[in-house]
Amino acid sequence: MESITIIYIVLAVLISVAIAFFQYFYKVNRTPKVHILLFSLKVLSLFLIGLLLINPKITILETENIKPVLSVLVDNSLSTQFFKEEQKVKNVLSEIQKEEAIQDKFEVQYFSFDKEVSVLDTLSFSGVQTNISKAITVVNELNKGKISTTILVTDGNQTQGNDYEFTTSTNKIFPIIVGDTTQYQDIQIAQLNVNKYSYLQNKFPVEALLYYEGKEKVNATFSILQNGQKVFSKQIEFSPNNPVQTITANLLSKTKGLQYYTASISKISNEKNTKNNYKSFSVEVLDEQTKVLLLGSFLHPDLGALKKAIESNKQRKVDISLIYDKNIKFDDYQLYVLYQPTSYFKNVFDKINSNYLIITGTKTDWNFINRQNLGVQKKVINQKEEYSALYNADFLPFLQENIGFDHFPPLQDKFGEVQLKNEAQNLLYQKFAGVETTQPLLSTFEENDKKYAMLFGEGIWKWRASSFLKEQNFESFDSFIGNLVQYLASNKKRKRLEVTSERLYPANAPITISAFYVDKNYQFDNRANLEITLTNKETKEQKKLPFSLVNNSYQVSVEGLMSGEYTYKVSVANQNITSNGQFKITDYQIEEQFTNANQKKLQALASKTNGAVFYPKTTNQLLQDLVNDEAYYTTQKSITKEQNLIDWKWILFLVVTFLSIEWFIRKYYGKI
């Protein structure tokens, strides 16, 4: 407590005593004993009032008991239902909840998981994917720095995410394995690799990874069917020493459009689960290919990154050339990427009139670009500068979500202010030295039939690397470049209604279809009413659903559709605008591909984290081990708090009480 506060308190005591003395003892000839009581009450009430006015800060030391944390992760996926283990899981959960010693010793947290993790409410066992590694990681992050452990109730079969067997965890994990652990003879299609696109009358490869579990030599037939017709077949032999086979089939694209295929492997004797013997896939057959020319005056990592990103879509082919090459056939290409143009590019601008992307950088000749009548002017100085990206959600020429542009490394360009004379749409703005600006970083231009775009900075290869570090794949970045290339390469008139959906959905998987609608001025229109009509090709049964507005797009989620092929028609109310498409729902249930519980991986996980494997019948033994384990103990934490005296409401109550008692005594003795 500060010295000035102590002085104020002493003054409050003196003033309280002085006032009470003046009232009850000053110039009083006879002092009844009741005056002493009244004097004391007055001093106390006045002092407490003064204390509230001074309002000193009181330091309070509190101790808090912190229990160790026990996280219970319960598998809520379809595989549990497929193994008919729902009741065992519920019994295990009930046994944990009823164990009083566990509740007393631990702070118990209950979670359910499938592909996502959530606080346990009810168990439906309806999750269409399982991500065990994510569940473990989420719980570890939640209890970081605490004494904790985890009980994992699962069959150990994961369909999504990193391999949980190699998950790093500082906390012990105790799996309780549900499901049949008996090893059955089984053969399955573990993985299918196929390109999304092919070209008419071209062959496309299909790679199948086949896996066998068993103790005998077996023979099986691998086949691929289209519309019930066999288009590929091969006899395969498996053995315990040769359990994995990789088959490559080259199929001919005979018909334009979306084509569906089914890969299958024949059943072997004593096979318990045959649902993993089938997998469907689709290929879109195109009759044209977009050729892109990457043209620069020097080699740079950006060129390689752009080539890989553009060619991730197999309907596009990219050639990299230097400006000094005299053998370039410009008429062979539908899109040109001009990398850091200089005066040597003069003939190139004379040969091409539209469909190009210009990327500038530290070696760009801006005096040359300023003379090309592109609607872009930049007065530069010979100094490099770095510009970070700022996403513009109001960008309209094509639908592009924010893939984390704000967190990508900055691009480099010459320092100067960009002036756009032509009307442009900016997907990205510049963020300079942490300050958000309206200076363009990526702009698109449309003039009559002419389309082009400009990226004001080099180093986009770092964006692709950063995207991989974040998501462990290049899909988001490659999709962004693909959208930009598709927009620039297309000479078609822009549609007012664009609809996006997958071509193939597993059974019971959530189906989300999104739409982007603009008005006549190509401004996003959030006033529209969109409706989708789904038609089953076989039964002709129709289902109509309205779209919901979600940010800058319309979305609809469809549930309860049976397996089969569907067409859809999206229409805009009171407008003669529609968009059509199709998709297929397969019989394949990814959660039903497993024959038994994955005891081997769960045992490896437990060993790596110094835990142990248990089963539903031995749950009580696990609970007793946790109760008796001295590694899990309650800790005490001291917390020092400063509190204002005015927050102590009971002091005000005392003041009122003392004053009331004083008033009643004075009234009783007739002194009022």
N, C-alpha and C positions, 0 to 999 in steps of 0.2 A: 504494500500500500504506500502511496506517495506521501511525503512529509506534509505537503499542503493539505491533503485530505485529513490527516491526523489533526492538524491545527483546526480545521473546520469542525471536526467532531468535538474537540475540546471546547471550542466556542459554543457549540450547540448545547453541550452539557451545562456550561456556565449560564447561558441565556435561559435555559429551561429552569435551572435552580433559582435564578434571580426572579423570574416571573412568578414562579410558584411561591417563593418566599414573600414577595411583595403582596401577593393575594391573601396568604394565610397567616403570616407572622408579623408583617410590618405594622407597627402602631396598634398591635392587638394586646390589650391589658391582660386578658386571661386566655390561656391557650388550652382548649380542650384536647383530649387525646385523639378525637376524630379528625382534628386538623392535621395531625401527623399523617394519617391515612390519606386524606385529601391532597396534602402536599406531595406525597409519594406518587399518587395517581397522576397528578398534574405534571410532575417532573417527567415521569415515564412517557406520557402521551406526547408532551411537547418535544421531548428528546427524539422520540420515534418519528414525529413529523419532520423535525430538522434533519434526521438521518435520511429520510426519503428524499428531501430536497437536495441534500449533498450527493446522494446516490453514489456511494463508493462502490468500486468493483471488488468482488469477493472471489478469491482463488479457491477452487474446489478440486480436490484430488479424488477421482473415481477409479475403481477397479472393475474390469470387465472380464468375465470368464469366456474364453473362446474355445469351443469344442472342435475337435477334428471333424473334417467333412467326409461323409460317405455318399458318393454319387452312385445312384442306381440307374443304369442305362438299359432300357427294355426295347428289344427289337419289335417294331410294329409293322413289319412288312408282310407281303403275301406269302412268302416262303414258310412262315410259321403256320399259317393256315393250311398251306399245301401239305406240310408234314403232320397236320392235325395235332399240333402241340399247344393250341390256344389255352386250354385249361391248365396245363402244366405251368405255363408262363404266369397265368393269373395266380396259381397256387404259390409259386415262388415269391411273387410280389406280395401276396397276402402274408406269407410267413415272415418276410422281412418287416412288414409294417406292424405285425403283432408282437415282435420281439422287443420287450420293454428294455432289456439291457442295451440293445443297439440304440434305441431312441434316447436313452439316458446318456450314453457315452458319445454319440455322434450327432452332428447336425446332418440329417439325412435329406438329400436332394433327389427327387425322382424325375427322370426324363424319359421320353419315348423318342425313337428315331426311326426313320426310313432313309430317304435321301436328304431330309432336313432333320434338325434337332429341335424339340419343343418340350416345354414343361409338361409332365405327365398329367393328363386329365382322364381320358378314357382310352382304352385299347380297342382299335377296330381291326387291326391286322390287315390293312388294305393298302399299305404303301407299295407302289409299283417298282421302287428301286431301293437298294440298301447301301448306305455309305457309313460303314463302321469307323473308318479312319477319321471322318469329319466329326462324328459323335465324340470320339476320344479327345480330339484336338480342342473342340469347343469346351468340354468339361475341364480340361487341363488349363485352358486360358481363363476360365471363370474362377478357378480356385488357385490361381497362381500365387505363390508365396504362402500358402496355407498348408497345414498338415492334412493330407487328404488321401483317399484311396477310392477305387472304383470297382463296383460289381457290374459285370457286363452279361446280361441275359440275352442270349442269341444262339442261332444255329451256325453262326460264323460264315455264312455265305454272303459275299459282298458283290454287288453288280456295278458299283460306281465309286469313283474316287481313288486315292492312292492306296497301295497295298498296306493294310493295317498291320500285317505281320512285322513290318519294318518301321512302324510308328514309334517316334521317340517320346517316352513318357517318364518323368521323374517319380511318378506315383505308381504304386503297385496296382495291377489290374487282375481281378479275379473273375474269369469267365465262368458262367454257369451254362453249360452246353445243353440246349434243348434240340430234339430231333434225333432221328435214327443215326447212330454212329457206326452201324454195320456197313462194311464195304460190299457193294453189289457190283456185278458186272455191268458196265455201262459204256456206251459209245455216244459221242455228241459232236455237234458242230460248234466248236468253241468260238470261232470268229470268222467273219466274212469281210474281205476287203474288196471294194469295188468302186470305180469312179462314178460320180453322179451323172456325168455326161458322156455321150458318145456321138459319133457322126455317122450319118446315113451311109450304108454299105462299108463301114469300117468295122474292124474287130476290136472288142474291148476285153481286157482281162478280168477274170474273177478269181480271187485267191481265197481258198477255204482252208482253215486250220482245224483239223479233226483230232479228237482226243479219245483215248480208250483207257478204261480202268478194268482190269481183270487179270486172271492168272493163267489163261489159256490162249492159244492162237485162235484167231477168229478171222473170217472173211466177211466183207460188207461191200455194198454197192453205193457209190456216191453219184447222185443225179441232180441235174438242174432242169426244171420244167417251166415252160411258158404257156399259159392258157391250156394246161393239161397235156401239152405235147413235150416229149423229152427232147431237149436240145443238147444235152451232154450227159455222158455216163462213163464211169470207170470203176473197175473192181480193185479193192484195196485189201491188204492183209495187215492185221495188227497182232502184236504179241507183247508180253510184259517187258521185253527188252526194246521194243519198237512201238511205244504207245502213241506217238504223235506223227501225223502225216499232214503234209502240206500239198494241196492239189491246186493247180492253176488251169483254168479253162479259158479259152479265147472264143467268145461268142460273137456272132455276126449281127450287126444292127441292120435289120431288114425294113423296119417300119418307123416312120417319123412319129415323134410324140413320146409320152410317158409310158414306159413298158415295165410290167411287173413280172418278177421271176420268183420261183421257190426252189431253194436248195434243200436236199434231203439226203439222209444216209439210212440204209435199210436196218431194220431191227435185228438184233442178234439174240440168241437163245438166252433165256433167264434174265432178260433185261427188264428192270422194274420201271424205269422212267423213260418214256419215248418222246416226251414233249420237247426234249432238247435235241431231237433228231431232225428238226425242221427249222429253217430260217428263210424269211422272205427279204427280197431287196428290189430296188427299182433303179432304172436308168432312163434318163431323158435323152432321146435320140434327136440330134439337131442336123439340119441340112446345110449349115453354114458355120464358119469359124471366124472369129475376130483376130486379125493380125495386128500387132502393136510394134512400133519401132521406137526403141529407146536410143536417142541420138545425143551424143555429147562430144565435147572437144577434148576430154581427158577421162580416164577411168576413175571411178569413185565407188565406195561401198553402197551408196544409194542406188546405183544402177542394178547391182545384184539383188538388193532387198526388194526393189520394185518388180524385177523380173519374177522372183519367187512368189511374191504376193499376187501378181496378175495371173501367173500360170497356175496358181492354186485352183482356179476354175479351168478345167480341162478344155473348155470351148475357146480358150484364148491361147495364142502363141506369141511369144515375144522374141524379137531379135535386138541385140545390142550392137550398135555401130558407132564409129567415130566420124566426125564431120568431114575428115579428110578422105574418106572412102569414096571413090568415084563410081563404084558399081552398085550403089543403092538404087533399088527400083521402088520409088515412092508410091507408084500406083498399086503396089501389092498390099498396102497397109490401109486399115480403116481408122487408125488412131496413131498419133505421134506424141511422144513425150520428149520435149526439147529441154535438155539438161544444161543449165547455165549458159544460155546463148551468148555468143560474141559476134563480131562483125562477119565472121566466117559463115554465119547462118543466113546471110542475106538471100542467097539463092533458094534456101529451104523455104523461107516465108513467101517467096515468089511462086513456089511450086505447090504449096498447100494453102487451102483457103479456109478450112474449118477442121474441127475435131482434133484439138491438140491440148496438151497440158504443158505449161511452162514452169520449170522449177528454177528459181534463182538462188544465188549464193555469193560467196566471197570472191569468186572469179568471174562473175557475170559482168558483161559490158552494158551497164545501164544507159549509157549514151546511145548505144545502138537500139536497145529496146524502146527508149523514149521516142525514137524516130519511126517506129513501126505502126503507129496509129492503132494501138491496141486498147486505147481508153485508159491506159495506166501510165502515170508519170511518177518518177522518183528522183529527187535531187539528192545525190549521195556524196559522201566524203569517203576518202580512202581509209576507212576505219571499220573493223569488224564489230558486230554487235550480236547479242543473243536474245532471241524472242521466244518466250513460252507461249503455249496455245491456250486459248479461252474459247470454250464451246458456245455456239449460238443456237439456242433451242428453237429460234424462230426461222431457221433456214428452211426453204421450201422446195427448191428444185428436185430433190429426191429425199427419201426417208433415211436418215442416218442418226442412230442413237449415239449418245456420249459413251465412248469406249474407254474413258479415262484420259482424255486429251489434256486435262488440266495438270495431270501428274507426269506427263511425258517429258523427257529431257528437252531443253530449248534447242531451237534451230538457229543457224548462223546465217547472217546476211550482212551486206554493207549498211552502215548507219544512214538513215534518211527517212523523210516522211513520204508515205505513199499517197498519191492523189488518184482517185478513180473518176474518170470523166464519163465513161459509159455506165449505164445502170448495171449494178452487180449485186449478186447474192453472196453473203459472207458466211461460210460454214464455221470458220475459225477467226478469232481476233487475236491480236498480239497482246501479250502481257510482258511489259518491259520493266525490268528491275523490280518485279513484284507488284507493279501498278497496272491495273486493268485499263486498256485503251480501246478505242473503236477503230484502230488501225488494222487493216485486213492482214491475215496470215494465209488463208486459203479462200479464194474467191472464184465464183463461176460467172460466166457471161453468156448471154444469148442475144443475138442480133439476127432477126429473120431466121434463116436456116443455119446460121453459124453458131457453133458452140465451142467454147474454150474455157480453160481454167488456169489459174496461176497460184503456185505455192511459193510464198516469199521466204525461203530459207532452205539451206542444205542440212543434211544430217538425219534424214527421215529413217535411215537404217537403225538409228538408236531407238526410234519409236517401236519398230518391229521387235527389237530385242527386249525393250521394256514391257511390251505387251506379253511376250512369252514368259518373262519372269513373274508377272502378275498372275497369269492364268495357266501356265505350263503348256500353252499351245499358241499358234499364230492365228487362230481362226478370227478373232475380233479385228485385228489389224488387216488381215487379208480381205475380210469382208468389207471393211471400210474402203480399201483401195479398189476392190471389185465394184462397189457401188459407184464410185467416182468414174471408173473406166466404163461401166455400163451406161452411165448417163452421157458421157462424152461421145462414146462410140455409136450411140443410137441416133439415127436420123429421123426416127418416127416422131410424130407430134405427141407431145406430152399428154398422158392420160390424167383426167381429173380424179379418177378413182383407182388406187393401187391396192391390191390385196395380197397378203403374204401368208402362206401356210406350208407345213411340211408335206411331203408326198407319201410318207409311210409312217403309221403310228402303231406301236405295240398295243395289244389288247389291254383295256382298262387304263391306258395312259391318258393324262389330261390333254385335251386337244384345245389349243389356243390359236385363233385366227385373228390377224390384225389387218386393219384397213386404214388408208390415208386418203382423205378427201379434201379437195381444194375448190374454191369458187372460180368464177370465170376469169378473175384476175390472178389465178393461181396462188391465192392466199388461203392458208389452212382455214377451213370452215368448221367451227365447233357447234354450229346450230343445226347441222343436218341430222336426220334420223335414218340410220342404216339398218338394214335387215338382211339376214342370211337365210336362204332356203336350201336345206340339205336333202338330197335324194339318194336313197339306196338303189343302186343300179339293178339289183336282182329283184327285190320286193316292191320297188317303186314307192316305198313308204317315204313320206316327206316330214321334215321337221323345220319349223320356222323359229328363229330367235333374233332378238334385237341386239345391236352392238351397244357397248358402254363406252363413254368417253374417258380415256386414260391418258393424261398429259396431252401430247400433240398427236394422238392417233385414236382410232376406235378399235376396241377389242371385244371378242366374244369367246367364252369358254363353253365347250360342248362336252357333256357327259352322258353316259348310258347308251352309247351307240354299240350295236352288235358288230361283229367282224364282217368285213366285206368292202366292196368298192363304193365310193360315194362321189357324187358330183355336187358342186355348190354354186349358187348364184347369189351375189351380193348386189342389192339394189338400194338406191337412194330415194326416199319418199319424195313425191311430187317432182321428180326429175327423171328424164329418160336416160339414165346412166346406170349401167350394170357392169359387173365383172364376173367371169366364170372360171372355174377351176375344178380340180379333182384330187382325191387322196384315197388311200386304202388303209383300213384297219386290219391288221393281221391277227391270226389265232395265237401268235407267239407271246407267251408270258415269260419275261426274262427271269422272274422270281421262281418259275417252276422248272428251270433247267437243271436243278440240282437233285442228285440222287440221295444224298445224306448230309448230315451236319459236317462242317469242316473242322473236325477235331484237331487235325494236324496244325493248321494255322493258329487256332486258338491256344494250343499248347505252346507254340513258338512265341506267341504274344505274351502269355503268362510267364514263361521262362525269362524272356528279355526284360520284363519289368519286375522280376523277383516275386511274382504272384504265383498262383496255383489254379489248376482247373478243377471245377466241381460240376456236379450234376443235380437235377432237381431233387433227387432223393437224399443228397448230402448237403443240402442248403443249410440245415441246422448246424452241421459241423463247421461250415464256413463262418456262420454268424458267431458261434462260440469262439472260434479262432480269433476273429476280429475283436471280440470283447476282451479276450485274454491277452491280446497283443499289446505290450507296453510301448510299442513305437507310436501308438496313437493315444495321445494324452491331451488333457485340457490345459490350456495356457492362460495366464492372467496378464492383462494389459492395463497399465495405468494411464489414465487420461486426465490431464490437467485442463480444467475449464475456468474461464473467467465469466462471472455472472454479475449483472447489475443488481444492486440491492432492491431497486424498484420493482424487479420481477418477482420478488418474494411477497406474494399477495397476503400472506398470513400476518405480515407486519401491519398492513392497513387494517386488518381485522382486529389486532391488538389495540391499535389506536382508538378505533371505534368502541371497543369493549371498555377500555380505561376511562374514556370520556363519558360513556354511558353510566358506568358504576359511580363515577364522581357526581354526575348530575342527580342520580337517584338518592345518594347519601345526602347531598345538599338539600334536596327536596324533602327528605325524611326529617331532617333536623331544622327545617324551616329557614334555611339560609338562602332560599331563592324567593 
